[in-house]
Amino acid sequence: MQNKEEIIRKINLTLDQIRPYLQADGGDVLLKEVTDDLTVKVSLTGACHGCPFSMQTLRAGVEQALRHSVPEIKEVVSV
């Protein structure tokens, strides 16, 4: 398994790739924490925060992209 710093680097690179799509709708995503069991905690901000489709964005957009780039992660949760 890769070290945690390398995993966090890959997560940030992936978030940077999907961020323009969220920003185009007035939102954004911030990495808050990667736990020792590789749960990724993110925060949807701007227009994404509180949007009725935010869970769909989290699951179908953010989580799918992260799992593709960083298959080691356990899950992605919104905090």
KOLLO-504826 format. One record per residue: x, y, z of N, C-alpha, C in turn; residue in three letters. Coordinates in steps of 0.02 Angstrom, whole numbers, padded with zeros to 5 digits, always signed. Layout:
N
XYZXYZXYZALA;...
END
This chain:
79
+00042-00060+00000+00000+00000+00000+00044+00062+00000MET;+00021+00113-00034+00057+00176-00037+00053+00211+00031GLN;+00101+00255+00044+00097+00292+00107+00041+00344+00103ASN;+00020+00366+00161-00037+00410+00165-00025+00477+00129LYS;+00036+00502+00132+00052+00565+00099+00042+00560+00023GLU;+00063+00504-00006+00054+00493-00078-00020+00487-00095GLU;-00059+00454-00053-00131+00448-00064-00164+00517-00061ILE;-00145+00558-00013-00172+00626-00007-00154+00667-00068ILE;-00093+00659-00093-00071+00695-00153-00115+00676-00213ARG;-00129+00611-00221-00172+00588-00275-00243+00614-00267LYS;-00268+00615-00206-00335+00641-00193-00339+00714-00213ILE;-00290+00753-00193-00290+00825-00210-00285+00836-00285ASN;-00245+00797-00320-00241+00803-00393-00308+00787-00425LEU;-00342+00736-00400-00407+00718-00428-00459+00773-00414THR;-00459+00799-00353-00506+00853-00336-00492+00914-00380LEU;-00428+00928-00395-00412+00984-00439-00440+00974-00509ASP;-00444+00911-00531-00470+00896-00597-00546+00905-00601GLN;-00582+00889-00547-00655+00894-00549-00681+00962-00524ILE;-00638+00998-00490-00658+01062-00461-00687+01111-00513ARG;-00659+01117-00573-00688+01165-00622-00762+01150-00638PRO;-00781+01087-00638-00851+01070-00652-00897+01094-00596TYR;-00874+01087-00535-00913+01112-00478-00915+01188-00477LEU;-00858+01219-00491-00854+01291-00490-00896+01323-00546GLN;-00905+01287-00601-00947+01313-00655-01020+01322-00632ALA;-01040+01283-00581-01107+01290-00553-01107+01329-00488ASP;-01052+01362-00472-01049+01404-00412-01030+01366-00349GLY;-01005+01305-00356-00986+01265-00297-00913+01249-00296GLY;-00894+01208-00248-00826+01185-00241-00824+01126-00193ASP;-00767+01094-00189-00757+01039-00143-00690+01049-00109VAL;-00690+01038-00043-00629+01046-00003-00614+00980+00032LEU;-00551+00960+00030-00529+00901+00067-00520+00922+00140LEU;-00556+00888+00184-00552+00903+00255-00505+00856+00293LYS;-00508+00791+00275-00468+00742+00312-00467+00676+00274GLU;-00412+00641+00283-00407+00571+00261-00390+00532+00325VAL;-00435+00490+00346-00425+00453+00408-00376+00397+00398THR;-00354+00366+00453-00306+00311+00450-00334+00251+00413ASP;-00401+00243+00413-00430+00186+00376-00448+00207+00304ASP;-00422+00265+00283-00430+00291+00214-00502+00310+00196LEU;-00538+00336+00245-00601+00369+00232-00585+00441+00214THR;-00611+00465+00158-00598+00533+00135-00656+00577+00156VAL;-00641+00629+00194-00692+00676+00217-00685+00740+00177LYS;-00739+00759+00143-00739+00820+00102-00797+00864+00123VAL;-00792+00926+00103-00846+00974+00115-00865+01005+00048SER;-00929+01001+00031-00954+01036-00028-00971+01107-00007LEU;-00948+01156-00045-00957+01226-00025-00992+01264-00081THR;-01006+01327-00067-01039+01370-00116-01108+01345-00133GLY;-01126+01346-00197-01192+01324-00218-01204+01250-00205ALA;-01150+01211-00199-01157+01139-00186-01180+01125-00114CYS;-01162+01170-00068-01181+01161+00002-01256+01170+00010HIS;-01290+01118+00030-01362+01122+00041-01404+01112-00022GLY;-01372+01102-00079-01408+01090-00141-01444+01023-00137CYS;-01505+01018-00163-01541+00954-00161-01503+00897-00197PRO;-01459+00915-00243-01422+00864-00280-01352+00853-00253PHE;-01336+00880-00194-01269+00875-00167-01247+00804-00154SER;-01292+00761-00131-01272+00691-00119-01259+00655-00185MET;-01298+00672-00236-01286+00643-00303-01218+00667-00330GLN;-01203+00731-00320-01139+00758-00341-01083+00723-00304THR;-01092+00712-00239-01041+00680-00199-01029+00608-00222LEU;-01083+00570-00231-01076+00499-00249-01057+00489-00323ARG;-01094+00521-00368-01083+00508-00439-01025+00548-00468ALA;-01007+00601-00436-00953+00643-00461-00889+00635-00422GLY;-00889+00660-00361-00829+00662-00321-00805+00591-00303VAL;-00849+00551-00274-00828+00484-00252-00806+00441-00312GLU;-00843+00443-00366-00826+00402-00424-00757+00422-00451GLN;-00743+00486-00456-00678+00508-00481-00622+00487-00433ALA;-00634+00494-00368-00583+00476-00320-00570+00400-00320LEU;-00622+00361-00323-00613+00288-00324-00577+00264-00387ARG;-00587+00299-00442-00553+00282-00504-00477+00297-00498HIS;-00461+00355-00470-00391+00377-00464-00355+00347-00405SER;-00392+00335-00351-00361+00312-00289-00403+00253-00262VAL;-00396+00193-00292-00438+00137-00272-00429+00114-00200PRO;-00376+00137-00168-00363+00117-00098-00412+00146-00048GLU;-00446+00201-00067-00489+00234-00018-00548+00189+00000ILE;-00570+00196+00062-00625+00156+00087-00693+00186+00067LYS;-00701+00250+00081-00764+00284+00065-00752+00359+00064GLU;-00801+00394+00036-00800+00467+00035-00862+00491+00071VAL;-00852+00535+00120-00908+00561+00158-00906+00637+00159VAL;-00964+00667+00164-00970+00739+00169-00973+00759+00242SER;-00934+00810+00260-00934+00834+00329-00952+00907+00331VAL;
END
